[in-house]
Amino acid sequence: MTDMNAKLKNRIDELIREEVLSGTSLIMSIFGDCIFQRGGVISLASLIQLMDVFGFNERSVRTAVCRLGQNGWLTSEKIGRTSYYRVTESSRKRFIIAHDKIYGLNHHEWDQKWDLVLLSSVELENKAILKKELERLGFANIATNVMAYPGCDEFEVHNLLYNLNMTEQVVVFRAEALHLWPESYPTLKRMVENNWPIAQLHERYDKFINDFRDFLNMVEDGEFTELQAFQLRILLVHQYRRILLKDPSLPLELLPTDWLALTARNLTSNLYQTVIGASEEFFLDIARTAEGTMPPAHPKFYKRFGGLKLTEAAY
């Protein structure tokens, strides 16, 4: 092992210790990043091997997949003496949404309109459920029984209300802030900072950038093993996913001038591109389905971060 490999190994081990990784959350990252675009199924034995490189033993992996099964994310089947876990039909939509948010280009122009959802007519037992789902779409509670988001995806809101059978309980408005005096816009930005977790997200992006910028500098010359590439890929996506799925993707006009989301995205893309080839070699050497090796990846896999530098035939 070269000095650079040893240094990289120590730094990866240090990050794994520091982050106190959740087994269920890390398995979700592996499913979303490696498995979902290759049919969405893998043997439990393969998953145990993949999780072992992050310090999780067989018992902890079995407990984690059991919990994910109880929560409706995964389902299992047994063929002979081997168990296989696959993404459930009910969770596929969530995986697709997460995939597009993590690997796609999501910036859109804001039309200066706000979408307001009035909850005063929602039955009490349904209100908590609806608020949680709206928060997942980026909405925040700006007043009693009023949730807001600047420029929401109307199709997503429509589907949410329809699937929750709340179309007759909710009123949705479109509004526009009136800039009646010069201080209006700074006041609007303060309202955003008070109701969305802007400061916390900024801190998390800052730590993420500091952690993984060092890794990018260490691997740019190609001095890493397939194992290290896989560890870095999953840790990178895992940490980025945890931040990004909490980020409401507000228009840049409403965010601080030193907002770090774009810097974090560019760093993630560059490091992911650097390790993807070697990490796929490691993953495909271990991962198995009931039919044998993993099937070819879906074309969407190769479009991640604007296009992966991989040959489709090779992976």
SEKE-18663 format. One record per residue (C-alpha): residue number from 1; residue in one letter; chain; x, y, z. Coordinates in pm, 1 decimal. Each point is the difference from the previous one (the first is absolute). Layout:
<pts>
PT,NUM,a,A,X,Y,Z
...
</pts>
This chain:
<pts>
PT,1,m,A,0.0,0.0,0.0
PT,2,t,A,141.1,339.2,-100.2
PT,3,d,A,31.1,286.5,244.0
PT,4,m,A,-289.9,175.0,-177.2
PT,5,n,A,-218.7,-312.0,25.1
PT,6,a,A,78.8,-29.4,370.5
PT,7,k,A,-77.8,367.2,56.4
PT,8,l,A,-327.0,-32.9,-191.9
PT,9,k,A,-94.1,-314.5,193.8
PT,10,n,A,61.3,174.3,331.6
PT,11,r,A,-207.0,300.4,-105.5
PT,12,i,A,-290.6,-218.2,-118.6
PT,13,d,A,9.2,-200.6,324.1
PT,14,e,A,3.6,326.3,195.2
PT,15,l,A,-307.2,130.0,-185.2
PT,16,i,A,-189.4,-325.4,61.0
PT,17,r,A,75.7,25.8,372.7
PT,18,e,A,-87.9,369.5,20.3
PT,19,e,A,-336.3,-21.7,-173.4
PT,20,v,A,-149.3,-284.3,211.5
PT,21,l,A,-177.1,-140.5,-306.0
PT,22,s,A,-353.3,-138.2,18.3
PT,23,g,A,-28.4,-346.4,-153.4
PT,24,t,A,-350.4,54.2,-137.2
PT,25,s,A,92.9,336.6,-152.0
PT,26,l,A,323.2,-131.9,-153.6
PT,27,i,A,-183.7,-296.0,-155.1
PT,28,m,A,-244.7,248.0,-152.5
PT,29,s,A,296.1,185.9,-151.0
PT,30,i,A,141.9,-321.7,-146.8
PT,31,f,A,-338.8,-99.7,-141.5
PT,32,g,A,-55.8,344.5,-148.0
PT,33,d,A,349.8,43.4,-143.4
PT,34,c,A,96.5,-351.9,-109.3
PT,35,i,A,-300.9,-233.2,-6.7
PT,36,f,A,-313.4,193.1,-101.2
PT,37,q,A,118.9,69.0,-355.5
PT,38,r,A,101.2,-366.3,-41.2
PT,39,g,A,-337.2,-160.4,63.5
PT,40,g,A,-34.2,92.5,367.4
PT,41,v,A,77.1,-343.6,146.1
PT,42,i,A,305.4,-155.7,169.5
PT,43,s,A,79.8,-303.3,212.3
PT,44,l,A,24.9,49.5,373.0
PT,45,a,A,341.9,-168.8,-4.3
PT,46,s,A,125.5,262.2,-248.5
PT,47,l,A,-141.1,283.8,207.7
PT,48,i,A,171.7,-136.7,310.9
PT,49,q,A,333.9,-0.4,-186.4
PT,50,l,A,-51.1,356.5,-124.3
PT,51,m,A,-94.3,128.4,344.2
PT,52,d,A,296.9,-175.0,159.2
PT,53,v,A,237.6,255.9,-156.6
PT,54,f,A,-174.2,267.9,209.6
PT,55,g,A,33.9,-196.0,323.5
PT,56,f,A,-346.2,-161.5,17.4
PT,57,n,A,-24.3,-365.6,98.2
PT,58,e,A,-249.7,-255.5,-131.2
PT,59,r,A,-238.3,35.1,292.8
PT,60,s,A,-25.6,378.3,-34.4
PT,61,v,A,-68.4,-29.9,-374.6
PT,62,r,A,-274.9,-255.5,56.9
PT,63,t,A,-158.1,227.1,261.3
PT,64,a,A,19.5,299.9,-233.1
PT,65,v,A,-160.0,-169.1,-303.0
PT,66,c,A,-271.3,-140.3,225.5
PT,67,r,A,-78.1,352.3,118.5
PT,68,l,A,-2.7,130.8,-358.6
PT,69,g,A,-240.0,-280.4,-88.0
PT,70,q,A,-231.8,91.7,286.4
PT,71,n,A,2.4,363.0,-118.7
PT,72,g,A,-95.2,-97.4,-354.2
PT,73,w,A,326.6,85.6,-175.6
PT,74,l,A,117.6,-354.5,-75.6
PT,75,t,A,-158.1,-340.6,-39.7
PT,76,s,A,170.7,-338.6,26.9
PT,77,e,A,-31.6,-338.2,-164.2
PT,78,k,A,183.3,-323.5,62.7
PT,79,i,A,120.4,-227.3,-279.3
PT,80,g,A,151.3,-315.7,138.0
PT,81,r,A,211.7,106.1,295.4
PT,82,t,A,71.6,346.5,-133.5
PT,83,s,A,-197.1,314.8,83.7
PT,84,y,A,-38.6,288.0,-244.8
PT,85,y,A,-114.4,354.4,68.1
PT,86,r,A,-163.3,226.4,-256.0
PT,87,v,A,-148.2,348.7,-14.2
PT,88,t,A,-377.5,-9.5,56.8
PT,89,e,A,-243.8,137.5,-256.6
PT,90,s,A,-125.7,250.5,256.4
PT,91,s,A,350.4,141.5,57.6
PT,92,r,A,109.9,18.0,-365.1
PT,93,k,A,-137.7,352.7,-39.7
PT,94,r,A,203.1,119.5,300.3
PT,95,f,A,315.8,-154.4,-144.3
PT,96,i,A,-64.5,169.7,-335.7
PT,97,i,A,-56.1,340.3,164.2
PT,98,a,A,317.5,-36.4,207.8
PT,99,h,A,198.4,-116.0,-303.4
PT,100,d,A,-106.5,299.7,-207.5
PT,101,k,A,73.0,243.2,282.3
PT,102,i,A,344.9,-141.8,75.0
PT,103,y,A,132.1,-61.1,-351.1
PT,104,g,A,-206.4,233.2,-218.3
PT,105,l,A,17.5,370.1,-78.5
PT,106,n,A,-287.8,147.6,197.5
PT,107,h,A,44.9,376.1,-21.9
PT,108,h,A,-299.6,181.6,-147.6
PT,109,e,A,-86.8,363.0,-47.5
PT,110,w,A,-232.0,142.4,264.1
PT,111,d,A,-303.7,196.8,-118.6
PT,112,q,A,-14.1,197.5,328.4
PT,113,k,A,-323.8,-178.2,94.7
PT,114,w,A,-64.7,-171.7,332.7
PT,115,d,A,-217.2,-308.3,46.6
PT,116,l,A,-204.0,2.7,320.9
PT,117,v,A,-182.3,-301.2,141.3
PT,118,l,A,-278.5,73.8,247.7
PT,119,l,A,-39.8,-279.8,257.1
PT,120,s,A,-281.5,141.2,214.7
PT,121,s,A,-257.5,-238.2,-151.3
PT,122,v,A,215.6,-311.6,32.1
PT,123,e,A,-118.2,-254.1,254.0
PT,124,l,A,225.8,-0.5,305.3
PT,125,e,A,121.8,-359.0,-37.6
PT,126,n,A,100.5,68.9,-362.5
PT,127,k,A,170.2,334.2,58.9
PT,128,a,A,327.0,-142.7,137.0
PT,129,i,A,25.0,-243.2,-292.2
PT,130,l,A,-60.4,273.6,-257.1
PT,131,k,A,247.0,240.8,163.3
PT,132,k,A,272.5,-265.6,-2.9
PT,133,e,A,-59.1,-76.4,-367.9
PT,134,l,A,-6.5,368.1,-94.4
PT,135,e,A,326.4,53.9,187.5
PT,136,r,A,148.8,-278.8,-210.4
PT,137,l,A,-89.8,211.8,-303.8
PT,138,g,A,174.4,301.8,153.4
PT,139,f,A,-297.1,179.0,156.5
PT,140,a,A,29.8,170.8,338.5
PT,141,n,A,-253.6,116.5,257.3
PT,142,i,A,2.1,382.1,-26.8
PT,143,a,A,-314.1,59.5,210.7
PT,144,t,A,-267.7,-197.0,181.3
PT,145,n,A,-154.0,-242.9,-251.1
PT,146,v,A,194.6,154.1,-291.1
PT,147,m,A,287.5,-176.0,-176.9
PT,148,a,A,192.7,166.3,-279.0
PT,149,y,A,256.0,-66.7,-271.6
PT,150,p,A,133.3,227.7,-274.1
PT,151,g,A,-83.7,-157.4,-335.8
PT,152,c,A,-103.7,-354.9,86.0
PT,153,d,A,-49.5,-285.9,-244.5
PT,154,e,A,-378.4,14.2,-46.3
PT,155,f,A,-10.0,-356.3,-134.2
PT,156,e,A,167.0,-132.2,317.6
PT,157,v,A,-238.5,193.5,226.5
PT,158,h,A,-299.8,-121.0,-198.7
PT,159,n,A,114.9,-362.2,23.4
PT,160,l,A,74.2,34.5,370.7
PT,161,l,A,-345.2,133.4,84.3
PT,162,y,A,-167.2,-254.2,-225.4
PT,163,n,A,192.2,-297.1,144.3
PT,164,l,A,-76.3,115.1,355.7
PT,165,n,A,-367.3,45.8,-92.7
PT,166,m,A,11.8,361.5,121.0
PT,167,t,A,-106.9,187.4,-313.8
PT,168,e,A,-321.8,111.1,171.3
PT,169,q,A,172.5,110.0,321.4
PT,170,v,A,275.1,226.7,-133.6
PT,171,v,A,4.1,336.6,-176.8
PT,172,v,A,309.3,93.9,-204.7
PT,173,f,A,75.0,362.6,-91.8
PT,174,r,A,258.2,171.4,-220.5
PT,175,a,A,124.7,330.7,135.5
PT,176,e,A,260.5,264.1,-72.1
PT,177,a,A,191.2,215.4,245.7
PT,178,l,A,-54.7,372.8,-57.4
PT,179,h,A,320.3,202.3,26.6
PT,180,l,A,-158.5,319.0,127.6
PT,181,w,A,325.5,145.0,137.1
PT,182,p,A,375.3,-67.5,-36.6
PT,183,e,A,16.8,-205.9,319.7
PT,184,s,A,-256.6,-254.4,-124.7
PT,185,y,A,244.3,-244.7,-156.4
PT,186,p,A,240.0,-23.2,298.8
PT,187,t,A,-306.4,-56.6,219.1
PT,188,l,A,-107.3,-283.2,-230.0
PT,189,k,A,342.3,-162.2,26.3
PT,190,r,A,-14.1,24.3,380.4
PT,191,m,A,-340.0,-170.3,-8.7
PT,192,v,A,157.0,-283.0,-199.0
PT,193,e,A,290.6,-32.7,243.5
PT,194,n,A,-243.2,-10.8,293.7
PT,195,n,A,-223.9,-270.0,-146.2
PT,196,w,A,236.8,-224.9,-195.5
PT,197,p,A,317.0,-160.8,149.0
PT,198,i,A,237.4,222.4,-197.8
PT,199,a,A,269.1,40.1,268.4
PT,200,q,A,6.9,-372.8,85.1
PT,201,l,A,22.4,-99.1,-366.6
PT,202,h,A,281.9,248.9,-57.7
PT,203,e,A,197.9,-157.1,286.1
PT,204,r,A,-59.4,-350.1,-134.1
PT,205,y,A,104.2,96.5,-352.6
PT,206,d,A,312.8,165.0,140.7
PT,207,k,A,102.4,-312.2,192.8
PT,208,f,A,-77.2,-222.9,-298.1
PT,209,i,A,219.9,213.5,-227.7
PT,210,n,A,287.6,5.1,249.7
PT,211,d,A,-16.4,-378.9,44.1
PT,212,f,A,-22.8,-105.2,-362.3
PT,213,r,A,219.5,267.8,-159.2
PT,214,d,A,290.4,-167.8,178.2
PT,215,f,A,-102.7,-336.1,-147.6
PT,216,l,A,-16.7,144.5,-352.1
PT,217,n,A,351.3,135.6,36.9
PT,218,m,A,120.8,-341.8,116.8
PT,219,v,A,-149.7,-204.3,-287.0
PT,220,e,A,42.7,230.9,-298.8
PT,221,d,A,326.2,-174.4,-96.4
PT,222,g,A,-172.0,-342.2,-6.5
PT,223,e,A,180.0,-137.4,305.6
PT,224,f,A,-284.5,-203.0,152.1
PT,225,t,A,-129.9,-355.9,7.6
PT,226,e,A,-339.9,-127.2,-119.6
PT,227,l,A,-101.6,-48.8,363.8
PT,228,q,A,92.9,359.9,86.0
PT,229,a,A,-186.1,123.4,-308.5
PT,230,f,A,-315.6,-180.9,111.7
PT,231,q,A,27.5,124.7,357.1
PT,232,l,A,49.9,358.1,-117.9
PT,233,r,A,-285.8,-19.5,-250.5
PT,234,i,A,-251.5,-124.8,255.9
PT,235,l,A,116.1,234.2,278.5
PT,236,l,A,-13.2,292.5,-244.2
PT,237,v,A,-350.6,-76.4,-124.4
PT,238,h,A,-120.0,-89.8,348.8
PT,239,q,A,108.3,330.2,153.7
PT,240,y,A,-110.2,204.9,-301.4
PT,241,r,A,-339.6,-173.4,-7.1
PT,242,r,A,-61.7,67.9,369.6
PT,243,i,A,59.8,372.0,-51.9
PT,244,l,A,-171.9,29.9,-336.5
PT,245,l,A,-322.3,-170.0,104.9
PT,246,k,A,-28.3,260.5,278.6
PT,247,d,A,77.0,285.6,-239.7
PT,248,p,A,-327.2,155.4,-127.4
PT,249,s,A,174.7,121.8,-318.1
PT,250,l,A,-114.2,358.5,42.4
PT,251,p,A,63.2,253.8,-276.8
PT,252,l,A,348.2,151.2,16.9
PT,253,e,A,-152.1,348.5,31.1
PT,254,l,A,-126.1,-93.2,347.5
PT,255,l,A,324.7,-154.4,126.7
PT,256,p,A,317.5,151.2,148.3
PT,257,t,A,253.7,122.9,-255.1
PT,258,d,A,253.3,-256.5,131.2
PT,259,w,A,-239.6,-296.0,-37.3
PT,260,l,A,211.3,-316.5,-37.5
PT,261,a,A,-238.0,-240.3,-176.4
PT,262,l,A,155.7,47.0,-345.7
PT,263,t,A,353.2,-41.7,136.8
PT,264,a,A,-108.1,-320.8,174.2
PT,265,r,A,-161.9,-128.6,-318.6
PT,266,n,A,307.7,66.9,-214.1
PT,267,l,A,221.0,-171.3,256.6
PT,268,t,A,-233.7,-300.8,14.1
PT,269,s,A,-7.4,-27.3,-379.0
PT,270,n,A,379.0,21.2,-32.5
PT,271,l,A,73.6,-256.4,271.5
PT,272,y,A,-274.1,-234.8,-121.8
PT,273,q,A,139.2,13.2,-355.4
PT,274,t,A,348.3,-74.6,133.3
PT,275,v,A,-91.8,-318.0,190.6
PT,276,i,A,-301.5,-135.4,-190.0
PT,277,g,A,189.4,-238.7,-229.2
PT,278,a,A,203.6,-172.0,270.1
PT,279,s,A,-293.6,-2.3,242.2
PT,280,e,A,-219.9,-176.9,-257.8
PT,281,e,A,266.3,-268.7,-39.7
PT,282,f,A,-8.1,-60.5,375.8
PT,283,f,A,-379.9,2.3,21.1
PT,284,l,A,-62.6,-226.1,-301.3
PT,285,d,A,258.7,-250.4,119.9
PT,286,i,A,-203.7,-52.6,320.3
PT,287,a,A,-365.5,72.9,-83.0
PT,288,r,A,-219.5,-292.2,-102.3
PT,289,t,A,-367.0,-59.9,-82.8
PT,290,a,A,-189.5,-329.3,-32.4
PT,291,e,A,103.9,-5.7,-368.7
PT,292,g,A,367.6,54.1,76.8
PT,293,t,A,187.9,322.8,-64.1
PT,294,m,A,-175.4,336.7,2.8
PT,295,p,A,-188.1,95.8,-318.3
PT,296,p,A,113.7,294.7,-214.8
PT,297,a,A,-72.1,343.1,143.8
PT,298,h,A,-295.6,206.6,-119.9
PT,299,p,A,98.1,278.9,-245.8
PT,300,k,A,-84.1,257.9,271.6
PT,301,f,A,298.8,-129.8,196.3
PT,302,y,A,239.5,126.7,-266.6
PT,303,k,A,-163.3,346.1,-5.6
PT,304,r,A,85.7,76.0,362.6
PT,305,f,A,167.4,336.9,56.4
PT,306,g,A,-36.4,90.5,-366.2
PT,307,g,A,146.1,-327.8,-129.8
PT,308,l,A,235.6,-251.8,158.3
PT,309,k,A,334.6,-65.0,-165.7
PT,310,l,A,-68.5,-371.6,-34.5
PT,311,t,A,-54.3,-234.4,-291.2
PT,312,e,A,-349.1,-150.5,28.8
PT,313,a,A,112.9,-330.8,-145.8
PT,314,a,A,263.2,-35.0,272.7
PT,315,y,A,-244.2,39.3,287.4
</pts>
